[in-house]
Amino acid sequence: MTFLTHLESTADGSKHAADQPQTVHDGKPLVARYDLAAVGAAVTRDALRARPETMWRFAELLPIREAQPRASLGEGRTPLLRCPRLAAQLGLQQLWIKDESQLPTGSFKARGMAVAVSRAAELGIKRLAAPTQGNAGGALAAYAARAGLECWVFMPDDTPLVNRLEVALHGGHAFLVDGLIHDCGAIVRQGIERMGWFDMSTLREPYRLEGKKTMGLELAEQLDWHLPDAIFYPTGGGTGLIGMDKAFAELQELGWLEEPRTPRFFACQSSGCAPIVSAFAAGASRGADVPTPHTIASGVRVPKALGDFLILDAVRRSGGQALAAAEERVLEWMGWAAALEGIALCPETATCIGALQECVANGTIRPDERVVVFNTGAAQKYVEALDTELPRLRRDAIDWDRVAGG
């Protein structure tokens, strides 16, 4: 059962009906609001322990009115992995990686699309469309297939191969575009009237945010309702960071958190595409468009995020920062973390490792602070980057003396 009451405009705070398809208002996102007093009367945090360990355990804080049918692929609670060797190398005492790569379709995008597609089906929408340059397209195609809906996906022609193929594999209509993510988004919007599809772009519909919110709900539960001191999050469109900020605010109002505070958010980008970082440094409320973005971390290659003002507000309120990691070192940080801890980080999360390393070195993060890094996707989905940048596999005869000598 959901306690969804209405949608609220981030432009002017106006209320909008939740039980009809909605997109943006005055060019800005709508966010879901709940009767939190009723949620608190209906469920306690302790009651969650008896529920299946999936993201749907937080049903009262999600917008789905009917439990079945639900477009689900078994979105389990992702592991929060302690990383002592990586922590020691960084100069930290307590470091965790929350590994979202273990979700269906291999990334955190599964959370948002599971909820958004379920809600779209509940509202009678039959045809979905979205731009993507990474994991969102495959997740949309998979969940649309699960719900029996039609799916159209538009991708820049340099989108990673696995992301391109998984859209077609799941029966989606996949198109490559000579341009960037915002060019793909423009095509989606141009086709709304002619094709009759619903725009599932980041923050242009209100429910992907609710799915991403469950990362924050889960994290709080896994840490026994004590939030960490800092969260390092790879930031492109920013729904994950915005969603966690929303989750912590709702938990605070419910009285479920042990301390009334929000972790410091660190929005991490690549030096090849860092509009949020530039806006943060300039004290601006909106980011400027990046004309020629370039990074192998395709998920953060977002030249202009629709919700940039929400990202910047969340980061500033938390006392955090927006930081750019050196593009040329992304593969190095991926390999470093994987070799130390066995966790195959995606390139986007590698920017967090670089940013965290800088923060510990300059004293922004103290050695005794509790830090969580989100791994938003599986490294295996970036085969081109791994194949071209990492050392080639050896095919010659083994020199046993050399191998034995290290």
Secondary structure, DSSP 8 states (H G I E B T S, - for coil): ---EEEEEETTT--EE-SSS----BTTB-EEEEE-HHHHHHH--TGGGGGS-SBGGGGGGGS--S-SSS---S--B---EEE-HHHHHHHT-SEEEEEEGGGSGGGBTHHHHHHHHHHHHHHTT--EEEEE-SSHHHHHHHHHHHHHT-EEEEEEETTS-HHHHHHHHHTT-EEEEESS-HHHHHHHHHHHHHHH--EE--TTTSSSHHHHHHHHHHHHHHHTTT---SEEEEE-SS-HHHHHHHHHHHHHHHHT--SSS---EEEEEEETTB-HHHHHHHHT-SS----SS---S-GGG--SS-TTHHHHHHHHHHHT-EEEEE-GGGHHHHHHHHHHHH---B-HHHHHHHHHHHHHHHHTSS-TTSEEEEEE-BBGGG-HHHHHHHS-----S---HHHHHT-
